[in-house]
Amino acid sequence: MHAHEPDPQRLRRHLQALPDPVPPATLEARLLAAQGRRSRLLRTGATVVALCMVVLVAMPDPGRLPGPDAPARQQAARETTRLKLQAIDRALQTAYARGASDDELAPLWEARTQLMRSAAPTADAARGSRS
């Protein structure tokens, strides 16, 4: 061992003899403020996801447009609806997992309900496909 290297045992005893550090008086306020910012960010993110879901649900359904390639468009529309539903369900699961409030969950459930309504065939469409 070199002369300038401290003795590990002596260093350990010295560190153990030091008093516990006293946190600054503002630490609690800073932690609470950071937690509030993080919480607001999560709520904002959930709201953005919900609004995106509403926009996706409100988009016109290409499968309901008549034309020679209607079966292909209908298949594409069903797949689009399935993907939208999966996205909404993932957003709901994430929201529930982080303990989202009812106000945050409501737009997601509304988007899901609208999507399911738009995906359900109407009585007129069902009659038209049988003729």
N, C-alpha and C positions, 0 to 999 in steps of 0.2 A: 504494500500500500504506500502511496506517495504521501509526503508530509502535508500537502495542501488538500488532500481528500478527507472529508469529515468521517468520523466513526459512525456507522449506521445505527448502532445501538444508542449512542449519545444523541444523535439527531432525532431518533424516534422518541426518546424520553423528553427532549426539548419540545417537540411538536405536541405531545400528549399533555404537557404541562401548560400549554397556552390556553387561555380562556376561550369559551365558545364565542363565535362571532355574533354580534348583535346586528340583525338586519336593519336597514334604514327604515325610518318611520313611514316613508312613502311607499314602501314595497307592497303592502297590502292593497293600497289604492291602485297602484300600477297593475298589479295582477288582476284585480277586478275589472279594470278598464280594458285590459287585453282580452279577458274572457268575454266581456260584453261585445267587443269588436268582432271576435271570432263567432260569437253567437249570431250577431247581426249579419255577418257574412254568410253563414250557413242558411239563415232565413232568406236572405236575398237570393242565394243560389237556388234554394228550393222554389222560390217564386219565379225565377227565370226559367227553371225547368218546367214548372207548371204552365207558364205562358207559352213556352215552346210547344208543349203538348197540345195546348188549345189551338195554336196556329196549325200544327200538323193535322189535327182533327178537322179543322175548318177548311183545309185545302180541298179543292174539287176532286171527286173520285173519277179517275179516267175510265174505270170499268163500267160506268153507267152511261157512257156516251155511245150512241148507235154507230154502226159502221160495219164494213166487211171483216175487220179484224177484231170485232167485239169479244169473241171468246179469249183471245190472247190478252186483250186489255182487261177483261174481267179477272183472268188469272193473275195478272200483274197487280190489279187492285186488291185482290184477296191477300196476296203476299205483302203488299204495302200495309194493308190493315193489320196483318199479323205482326209485322215489324213495329208498327206504331204501338200496338197493344203491348208488345214485349217491352218497349221503351217506357211506356207509362207504368207498367207493372214494376219494372226495375226502379223507377223513380219513387214509386209508392213504398217498395221494400226498403229503399235507402232512407226515405223519410221516416218510416216507422222505426227503423233500426237506430236512428239518432234521436228519437223521441220528439218528432215534429208535433206541433200543436194542430188542433182541428182546423184552425184558419189556414195553415200551410197545406194540410191534406185535402181540404175541400176542392181547390182548383184541379188537383190531380184526379180526384174521383169524378169531378164534373167532366173533365176531358175524357176519361175512360168511358163514362156513361154515354157521352155524345158519340164517341167512336163506335161503341157497340150498337147504338141506335142507327148510325149511318151505315154500318156494315150489315144490319139485318135487312133482308129483302122486303120491299113494300108489297102490299097486296096486289097493286097494279103491275109491278114488275114480275111477280110470281105468275099472274094470269097471262101476261104477255109472253112469257117463256114457254107456256104450255100450248099456245095457239099456233 
